[in-house]
Amino acid sequence: MHFMTKSKLAVDIPISHKVNTINNAWSTNFLGLTQDSTLPYKTHIDQQSCKLHSACYVIRSLKYVISTKN
């Protein structure tokens, strides 16, 4: 991954090992944290908010079915 500032234009730097060319990644998942090449957390927050919305929906649906003790 090539890290850069938001104002800088993307520069494609070719990287190769032996005869294999390594492609540039614009985002990657590392230790559960999704990182973008410009280092904002927007991609990670968007992914986590979808998961949290699903969990909240399940909890709201189950509050009428199960007791608070459970």
Gaussian input, Z-matrix of N, CA and C with variables (Angstrom, degrees):
# hf/3-21g

backbone

0 1
 N
 C     1     B1
 C     2     B2     1     A1
 N     3     B3     2     A2     1     D1
 C     4     B4     3     A3     2     D2
 C     5     B5     4     A4     3     D3
 N     6     B6     5     A5     4     D4
 C     7     B7     6     A6     5     D5
 C     8     B8     7     A7     6     D6
 N     9     B9     8     A8     7     D7
 C    10    B10     9     A9     8     D8
 C    11    B11    10    A10     9     D9
 N    12    B12    11    A11    10    D10
 C    13    B13    12    A12    11    D11
 C    14    B14    13    A13    12    D12
 N    15    B15    14    A14    13    D13
 C    16    B16    15    A15    14    D14
 C    17    B17    16    A16    15    D15
 N    18    B18    17    A17    16    D16
 C    19    B19    18    A18    17    D17
 C    20    B20    19    A19    18    D18
 N    21    B21    20    A20    19    D19
 C    22    B22    21    A21    20    D20
 C    23    B23    22    A22    21    D21
 N    24    B24    23    A23    22    D22
 C    25    B25    24    A24    23    D23
 C    26    B26    25    A25    24    D24
 N    27    B27    26    A26    25    D25
 C    28    B28    27    A27    26    D26
 C    29    B29    28    A28    27    D27
 N    30    B30    29    A29    28    D28
 C    31    B31    30    A30    29    D29
 C    32    B32    31    A31    30    D30
 N    33    B33    32    A32    31    D31
 C    34    B34    33    A33    32    D32
 C    35    B35    34    A34    33    D33
 N    36    B36    35    A35    34    D34
 C    37    B37    36    A36    35    D35
 C    38    B38    37    A37    36    D36
 N    39    B39    38    A38    37    D37
 C    40    B40    39    A39    38    D38
 C    41    B41    40    A40    39    D39
 N    42    B42    41    A41    40    D40
 C    43    B43    42    A42    41    D41
 C    44    B44    43    A43    42    D42
 N    45    B45    44    A44    43    D43
 C    46    B46    45    A45    44    D44
 C    47    B47    46    A46    45    D45
 N    48    B48    47    A47    46    D46
 C    49    B49    48    A48    47    D47
 C    50    B50    49    A49    48    D48
 N    51    B51    50    A50    49    D49
 C    52    B52    51    A51    50    D50
 C    53    B53    52    A52    51    D51
 N    54    B54    53    A53    52    D52
 C    55    B55    54    A54    53    D53
 C    56    B56    55    A55    54    D54
 N    57    B57    56    A56    55    D55
 C    58    B58    57    A57    56    D56
 C    59    B59    58    A58    57    D57
 N    60    B60    59    A59    58    D58
 C    61    B61    60    A60    59    D59
 C    62    B62    61    A61    60    D60
 N    63    B63    62    A62    61    D61
 C    64    B64    63    A63    62    D62
 C    65    B65    64    A64    63    D63
 N    66    B66    65    A65    64    D64
 C    67    B67    66    A66    65    D65
 C    68    B68    67    A67    66    D66
 N    69    B69    68    A68    67    D67
 C    70    B70    69    A69    68    D68
 C    71    B71    70    A70    69    D69
 N    72    B72    71    A71    70    D70
 C    73    B73    72    A72    71    D71
 C    74    B74    73    A73    72    D72
 N    75    B75    74    A74    73    D73
 C    76    B76    75    A75    74    D74
 C    77    B77    76    A76    75    D75
 N    78    B78    77    A77    76    D76
 C    79    B79    78    A78    77    D77
 C    80    B80    79    A79    78    D78
 N    81    B81    80    A80    79    D79
 C    82    B82    81    A81    80    D80
 C    83    B83    82    A82    81    D81
 N    84    B84    83    A83    82    D82
 C    85    B85    84    A84    83    D83
 C    86    B86    85    A85    84    D84
 N    87    B87    86    A86    85    D85
 C    88    B88    87    A87    86    D86
 C    89    B89    88    A88    87    D87
 N    90    B90    89    A89    88    D88
 C    91    B91    90    A90    89    D89
 C    92    B92    91    A91    90    D90
 N    93    B93    92    A92    91    D91
 C    94    B94    93    A93    92    D92
 C    95    B95    94    A94    93    D93
 N    96    B96    95    A95    94    D94
 C    97    B97    96    A96    95    D95
 C    98    B98    97    A97    96    D96
 N    99    B99    98    A98    97    D97
 C   100   B100    99    A99    98    D98
 C   101   B101   100   A100    99    D99
 N   102   B102   101   A101   100   D100
 C   103   B103   102   A102   101   D101
 C   104   B104   103   A103   102   D102
 N   105   B105   104   A104   103   D103
 C   106   B106   105   A105   104   D104
 C   107   B107   106   A106   105   D105
 N   108   B108   107   A107   106   D106
 C   109   B109   108   A108   107   D107
 C   110   B110   109   A109   108   D108
 N   111   B111   110   A110   109   D109
 C   112   B112   111   A111   110   D110
 C   113   B113   112   A112   111   D111
 N   114   B114   113   A113   112   D112
 C   115   B115   114   A114   113   D113
 C   116   B116   115   A115   114   D114
 N   117   B117   116   A116   115   D115
 C   118   B118   117   A117   116   D116
 C   119   B119   118   A118   117   D117
 N   120   B120   119   A119   118   D118
 C   121   B121   120   A120   119   D119
 C   122   B122   121   A121   120   D120
 N   123   B123   122   A122   121   D121
 C   124   B124   123   A123   122   D122
 C   125   B125   124   A124   123   D123
 N   126   B126   125   A125   124   D124
 C   127   B127   126   A126   125   D125
 C   128   B128   127   A127   126   D126
 N   129   B129   128   A128   127   D127
 C   130   B130   129   A129   128   D128
 C   131   B131   130   A130   129   D129
 N   132   B132   131   A131   130   D130
 C   133   B133   132   A132   131   D131
 C   134   B134   133   A133   132   D132
 N   135   B135   134   A134   133   D133
 C   136   B136   135   A135   134   D134
 C   137   B137   136   A136   135   D135
 N   138   B138   137   A137   136   D136
 C   139   B139   138   A138   137   D137
 C   140   B140   139   A139   138   D138
 N   141   B141   140   A140   139   D139
 C   142   B142   141   A141   140   D140
 C   143   B143   142   A142   141   D141
 N   144   B144   143   A143   142   D142
 C   145   B145   144   A144   143   D143
 C   146   B146   145   A145   144   D144
 N   147   B147   146   A146   145   D145
 C   148   B148   147   A147   146   D146
 C   149   B149   148   A148   147   D147
 N   150   B150   149   A149   148   D148
 C   151   B151   150   A150   149   D149
 C   152   B152   151   A151   150   D150
 N   153   B153   152   A152   151   D151
 C   154   B154   153   A153   152   D152
 C   155   B155   154   A154   153   D153
 N   156   B156   155   A155   154   D154
 C   157   B157   156   A156   155   D155
 C   158   B158   157   A157   156   D156
 N   159   B159   158   A158   157   D157
 C   160   B160   159   A159   158   D158
 C   161   B161   160   A160   159   D159
 N   162   B162   161   A161   160   D160
 C   163   B163   162   A162   161   D161
 C   164   B164   163   A163   162   D162
 N   165   B165   164   A164   163   D163
 C   166   B166   165   A165   164   D164
 C   167   B167   166   A166   165   D165
 N   168   B168   167   A167   166   D166
 C   169   B169   168   A168   167   D167
 C   170   B170   169   A169   168   D168
 N   171   B171   170   A170   169   D169
 C   172   B172   171   A171   170   D170
 C   173   B173   172   A172   171   D171
 N   174   B174   173   A173   172   D172
 C   175   B175   174   A174   173   D173
 C   176   B176   175   A175   174   D174
 N   177   B177   176   A176   175   D175
 C   178   B178   177   A177   176   D176
 C   179   B179   178   A178   177   D177
 N   180   B180   179   A179   178   D178
 C   181   B181   180   A180   179   D179
 C   182   B182   181   A181   180   D180
 N   183   B183   182   A182   181   D181
 C   184   B184   183   A183   182   D182
 C   185   B185   184   A184   183   D183
 N   186   B186   185   A185   184   D184
 C   187   B187   186   A186   185   D185
 C   188   B188   187   A187   186   D186
 N   189   B189   188   A188   187   D187
 C   190   B190   189   A189   188   D188
 C   191   B191   190   A190   189   D189
 N   192   B192   191   A191   190   D190
 C   193   B193   192   A192   191   D191
 C   194   B194   193   A193   192   D192
 N   195   B195   194   A194   193   D193
 C   196   B196   195   A195   194   D194
 C   197   B197   196   A196   195   D195
 N   198   B198   197   A197   196   D196
 C   199   B199   198   A198   197   D197
 C   200   B200   199   A199   198   D198
 N   201   B201   200   A200   199   D199
 C   202   B202   201   A201   200   D200
 C   203   B203   202   A202   201   D201
 N   204   B204   203   A203   202   D202
 C   205   B205   204   A204   203   D203
 C   206   B206   205   A205   204   D204
 N   207   B207   206   A206   205   D205
 C   208   B208   207   A207   206   D206
 C   209   B209   208   A208   207   D207

   B1=1.4357
   B2=1.5260
   B3=1.2999
   B4=1.4583
   B5=1.5242
   B6=1.3321
   B7=1.4634
   B8=1.5149
   B9=1.3399
   B10=1.4605
   B11=1.5216
   B12=1.3213
   B13=1.4531
   B14=1.5182
   B15=1.3199
   B16=1.4591
   B17=1.5149
   B18=1.3220
   B19=1.4581
   B20=1.5331
   B21=1.3028
   B22=1.4590
   B23=1.5333
   B24=1.3006
   B25=1.4586
   B26=1.5169
   B27=1.3109
   B28=1.4637
   B29=1.5267
   B30=1.3068
   B31=1.4592
   B32=1.5140
   B33=1.3019
   B34=1.4551
   B35=1.5247
   B36=1.3232
   B37=1.4551
   B38=1.5195
   B39=1.3272
   B40=1.4709
   B41=1.5313
   B42=1.3120
   B43=1.4609
   B44=1.5176
   B45=1.3181
   B46=1.4594
   B47=1.5246
   B48=1.3099
   B49=1.4584
   B50=1.5120
   B51=1.3163
   B52=1.4697
   B53=1.5225
   B54=1.3246
   B55=1.4686
   B56=1.5279
   B57=1.3338
   B58=1.4698
   B59=1.5218
   B60=1.3242
   B61=1.4562
   B62=1.5242
   B63=1.3295
   B64=1.4597
   B65=1.5216
   B66=1.3255
   B67=1.4614
   B68=1.5227
   B69=1.3191
   B70=1.4509
   B71=1.5270
   B72=1.3355
   B73=1.4616
   B74=1.5185
   B75=1.3308
   B76=1.4610
   B77=1.5151
   B78=1.3201
   B79=1.4594
   B80=1.5248
   B81=1.3296
   B82=1.4537
   B83=1.5227
   B84=1.3146
   B85=1.4503
   B86=1.5255
   B87=1.3252
   B88=1.4542
   B89=1.5170
   B90=1.3201
   B91=1.4681
   B92=1.5246
   B93=1.3262
   B94=1.4600
   B95=1.5096
   B96=1.3163
   B97=1.4607
   B98=1.5181
   B99=1.3101
   B100=1.4556
   B101=1.5175
   B102=1.3199
   B103=1.4532
   B104=1.5189
   B105=1.3056
   B106=1.4458
   B107=1.5218
   B108=1.3245
   B109=1.4671
   B110=1.5211
   B111=1.3399
   B112=1.4633
   B113=1.5285
   B114=1.3170
   B115=1.4669
   B116=1.5263
   B117=1.3290
   B118=1.4659
   B119=1.5311
   B120=1.3035
   B121=1.4625
   B122=1.5174
   B123=1.3329
   B124=1.4537
   B125=1.5301
   B126=1.3199
   B127=1.4673
   B128=1.5193
   B129=1.3169
   B130=1.4597
   B131=1.5286
   B132=1.3149
   B133=1.4673
   B134=1.5255
   B135=1.3321
   B136=1.4660
   B137=1.5302
   B138=1.3308
   B139=1.4606
   B140=1.5274
   B141=1.3332
   B142=1.4678
   B143=1.5216
   B144=1.3281
   B145=1.4650
   B146=1.5250
   B147=1.3298
   B148=1.4696
   B149=1.5236
   B150=1.3143
   B151=1.4668
   B152=1.5276
   B153=1.3296
   B154=1.4676
   B155=1.5250
   B156=1.3197
   B157=1.4670
   B158=1.5183
   B159=1.3210
   B160=1.4640
   B161=1.5244
   B162=1.3129
   B163=1.4679
   B164=1.5268
   B165=1.3162
   B166=1.4754
   B167=1.5197
   B168=1.3167
   B169=1.4629
   B170=1.5260
   B171=1.3210
   B172=1.4640
   B173=1.5230
   B174=1.3180
   B175=1.4658
   B176=1.5261
   B177=1.3501
   B178=1.4709
   B179=1.5249
   B180=1.3147
   B181=1.4716
   B182=1.5168
   B183=1.3332
   B184=1.4493
   B185=1.5285
   B186=1.3017
   B187=1.4770
   B188=1.5192
   B189=1.3166
   B190=1.4511
   B191=1.5255
   B192=1.3158
   B193=1.4639
   B194=1.5158
   B195=1.3308
   B196=1.4736
   B197=1.5191
   B198=1.3346
   B199=1.4596
   B200=1.5239
   B201=1.3157
   B202=1.4617
   B203=1.5141
   B204=1.3201
   B205=1.4658
   B206=1.5316
   B207=1.3242
   B208=1.4628
   B209=1.4985
   A1=107.34
   A2=114.91
   A3=122.39
   A4=107.38
   A5=117.90
   A6=121.73
   A7=109.68
   A8=116.16
   A9=121.36
   A10=109.55
   A11=115.99
   A12=120.47
   A13=109.40
   A14=116.44
   A15=120.31
   A16=111.98
   A17=117.27
   A18=120.32
   A19=112.96
   A20=116.84
   A21=120.73
   A22=110.06
   A23=116.15
   A24=120.33
   A25=110.28
   A26=116.11
   A27=121.14
   A28=110.16
   A29=114.97
   A30=121.57
   A31=107.16
   A32=116.23
   A33=120.40
   A34=108.68
   A35=116.70
   A36=122.26
   A37=107.93
   A38=117.67
   A39=119.01
   A40=111.16
   A41=116.26
   A42=122.78
   A43=107.16
   A44=116.15
   A45=119.18
   A46=110.29
   A47=114.36
   A48=122.10
   A49=107.01
   A50=115.98
   A51=122.75
   A52=107.95
   A53=119.14
   A54=120.05
   A55=112.09
   A56=117.26
   A57=121.56
   A58=110.67
   A59=116.00
   A60=121.71
   A61=108.71
   A62=116.52
   A63=122.31
   A64=107.79
   A65=116.31
   A66=121.49
   A67=110.62
   A68=115.69
   A69=122.07
   A70=109.30
   A71=116.79
   A72=121.69
   A73=108.79
   A74=117.06
   A75=121.23
   A76=111.58
   A77=117.26
   A78=120.67
   A79=108.40
   A80=115.17
   A81=120.68
   A82=109.34
   A83=115.55
   A84=121.94
   A85=107.42
   A86=116.80
   A87=121.77
   A88=109.37
   A89=117.09
   A90=123.84
   A91=112.30
   A92=116.28
   A93=121.35
   A94=114.84
   A95=117.79
   A96=122.37
   A97=108.51
   A98=117.72
   A99=121.88
   A100=108.70
   A101=116.35
   A102=121.74
   A103=110.25
   A104=115.91
   A105=124.37
   A106=107.59
   A107=117.53
   A108=120.46
   A109=113.06
   A110=118.17
   A111=120.46
   A112=111.73
   A113=117.55
   A114=126.34
   A115=116.36
   A116=120.56
   A117=117.99
   A118=108.73
   A119=116.60
   A120=120.58
   A121=111.97
   A122=118.81
   A123=122.55
   A124=112.04
   A125=117.88
   A126=121.16
   A127=110.13
   A128=117.30
   A129=121.43
   A130=110.86
   A131=117.29
   A132=121.66
   A133=110.72
   A134=117.21
   A135=120.26
   A136=111.31
   A137=117.13
   A138=120.33
   A139=111.33
   A140=116.68
   A141=120.18
   A142=111.82
   A143=117.84
   A144=119.47
   A145=111.08
   A146=117.98
   A147=120.16
   A148=110.50
   A149=117.01
   A150=120.95
   A151=110.53
   A152=116.89
   A153=120.10
   A154=112.13
   A155=117.45
   A156=120.45
   A157=110.27
   A158=117.30
   A159=120.98
   A160=110.92
   A161=117.06
   A162=121.05
   A163=110.70
   A164=117.99
   A165=121.25
   A166=111.04
   A167=117.14
   A168=120.88
   A169=110.40
   A170=116.77
   A171=120.76
   A172=110.34
   A173=117.60
   A174=120.89
   A175=111.07
   A176=116.52
   A177=119.04
   A178=111.27
   A179=117.15
   A180=120.49
   A181=111.83
   A182=117.27
   A183=120.53
   A184=113.49
   A185=118.84
   A186=119.33
   A187=112.56
   A188=119.55
   A189=122.30
   A190=112.32
   A191=116.74
   A192=120.90
   A193=112.14
   A194=117.54
   A195=119.98
   A196=109.41
   A197=115.15
   A198=120.07
   A199=110.93
   A200=116.54
   A201=120.37
   A202=111.93
   A203=117.76
   A204=121.47
   A205=110.24
   A206=116.52
   A207=120.01
   A208=109.07
   D1=136.26
   D2=179.14
   D3=-102.89
   D4=114.93
   D5=-179.54
   D6=-87.96
   D7=140.22
   D8=-179.32
   D9=-152.45
   D10=168.20
   D11=176.81
   D12=-81.95
   D13=164.91
   D14=-178.87
   D15=-67.37
   D16=-33.30
   D17=-176.03
   D18=-80.47
   D19=-16.85
   D20=-177.44
   D21=-82.59
   D22=138.82
   D23=177.49
   D24=-73.75
   D25=148.02
   D26=-179.13
   D27=-68.58
   D28=131.30
   D29=177.85
   D30=-116.77
   D31=124.19
   D32=-179.46
   D33=-88.28
   D34=107.54
   D35=179.30
   D36=-100.10
   D37=114.92
   D38=-179.10
   D39=-71.44
   D40=128.98
   D41=178.09
   D42=-122.92
   D43=132.37
   D44=179.44
   D45=-139.20
   D46=151.99
   D47=176.42
   D48=-128.34
   D49=117.13
   D50=-172.83
   D51=57.42
   D52=-111.79
   D53=-179.86
   D54=-107.59
   D55=-1.95
   D56=-177.52
   D57=-92.06
   D58=131.99
   D59=175.31
   D60=-92.30
   D61=133.40
   D62=179.90
   D63=-97.42
   D64=122.13
   D65=-178.93
   D66=-78.27
   D67=148.62
   D68=177.55
   D69=-79.95
   D70=134.85
   D71=177.73
   D72=-105.19
   D73=137.42
   D74=179.61
   D75=-88.82
   D76=-22.16
   D77=174.41
   D78=-151.25
   D79=154.53
   D80=179.87
   D81=-150.11
   D82=158.69
   D83=177.98
   D84=-106.30
   D85=118.14
   D86=-178.32
   D87=-129.63
   D88=116.38
   D89=-178.74
   D90=55.00
   D91=38.38
   D92=177.58
   D93=82.61
   D94=0.30
   D95=-179.75
   D96=-111.42
   D97=121.71
   D98=179.89
   D99=-84.94
   D100=121.22
   D101=-179.08
   D102=-112.71
   D103=141.82
   D104=176.79
   D105=-103.51
   D106=163.40
   D107=-177.70
   D108=-67.90
   D109=-20.82
   D110=177.87
   D111=-99.26
   D112=7.07
   D113=175.31
   D114=63.58
   D115=29.09
   D116=169.84
   D117=-86.14
   D118=165.44
   D119=178.69
   D120=-101.20
   D121=10.95
   D122=-176.21
   D123=-59.40
   D124=-45.50
   D125=-179.29
   D126=-62.29
   D127=-44.11
   D128=-179.74
   D129=-65.66
   D130=-42.75
   D131=179.92
   D132=-64.23
   D133=-40.97
   D134=178.50
   D135=-62.33
   D136=-42.57
   D137=179.39
   D138=-66.20
   D139=-43.52
   D140=-178.73
   D141=-69.48
   D142=-34.19
   D143=-179.53
   D144=-67.10
   D145=-34.29
   D146=175.83
   D147=-63.07
   D148=-42.82
   D149=179.24
   D150=-65.66
   D151=-40.78
   D152=-179.89
   D153=-68.21
   D154=-36.64
   D155=176.72
   D156=-62.46
   D157=-40.53
   D158=178.53
   D159=-64.90
   D160=-43.44
   D161=179.82
   D162=-64.59
   D163=-41.44
   D164=178.59
   D165=-63.90
   D166=-38.33
   D167=178.23
   D168=-62.72
   D169=-43.93
   D170=-179.94
   D171=-63.47
   D172=-43.64
   D173=179.89
   D174=-64.19
   D175=-42.79
   D176=178.06
   D177=-63.76
   D178=-37.32
   D179=179.73
   D180=-69.56
   D181=-34.99
   D182=-175.59
   D183=-84.79
   D184=-14.09
   D185=-175.39
   D186=-65.84
   D187=-21.57
   D188=176.85
   D189=-88.91
   D190=-16.21
   D191=-174.65
   D192=-96.95
   D193=-39.79
   D194=-177.18
   D195=-110.66
   D196=160.61
   D197=-179.66
   D198=-82.03
   D199=164.29
   D200=179.39
   D201=-67.79
   D202=-23.68
   D203=178.09
   D204=-65.65
   D205=-37.14
   D206=179.86
   D207=-73.32

